[in-house]
Amino acid sequence: MLALSLCNIFFGAWEDSRDAISIFCDLSKAFDCVHHETLIGKLRHYGVTGRALDLLKSYLSNRVQRVDVNVYINDLPSLVKDAHEIVLFADDTSLLFKVKRQQPTYDDVNNAISKVEKWFTANNLLLNEMKTKCMRFSLPNVRHGSGTVSVRNKELEFVNSTVFLGITLDDRLQWGPHISKLAKRLSSAAYAVKKMRNLSDVETARLVYFGCFHSLMSYGILLWGNARIFRKFSEAGRSRNLQARTSYIP
């Protein structure tokens, strides 16, 4: 799970008595602006030749479509691999940095994001500074640093929480925002299952339960399932779970 790998990097920074900074990059119309000639060049570089390459060229010619080919961004991590890390998933690009606690400036971070932004430009991708967000990840009892991060002389916004692959990350990794959102969604899901009591049989209700309730409850639970705040919701969650399961008992 990519989100788990991301959090493990944050935990590693804390074990080293450092904070972690993550930049969640937003690319404007990432799939629509993939430059076909650049993509073909990268495929050729990675060893795709002959009929296979001709087939891809034919597919990309005179067509209107959205294409996700991960090889297009695979060489991006090499820009900062010596000092920092980059997490890639489709058009989601996240830069991860370990910094000294309460560090007043983030020179390394600014240098790295500058390199990445230039790489985006060279590959016909556009970084949206307004939607690109930064987060400082610190232990609950540690004050955040005060450094800033800028791209093209525009300061990026630091936020306390953001959504990454469907999971709401908060800057202390205490999972309060994620669990609050989840509780509302579970409440709606439990209500939907309950309303089906007189409209369907047990097997259909079971399918709805696993599709609408269980899937929400289990997603990312390795990250947030042991959070303190989860205890406030666990009893309610168990009662809704039991209610949904027993609604069809004769």
QUIMO-V532672 format. One record per helix or strand. SS is the DSSP state (h for helix, s for strand). FROM is the first residue (numbers start at 0). LEN is the number of residues. If there is no record, write none. Layout:
BEGIN
SS_FROM_LEN / SS_FROM_LEN
END
This chain:
BEGIN
h_1_14 / s_17_8 / s_26_1 / h_35_10 / h_49_11 / h_69_4 / h_75_4 / s_84_5 / s_91_9 / h_106_16 / s_126_1 / s_132_5 / s_149_2 / s_153_2 / s_156_2 / s_160_4 / s_166_4 / h_175_23 / h_201_17 / h_220_4 / h_229_17
END
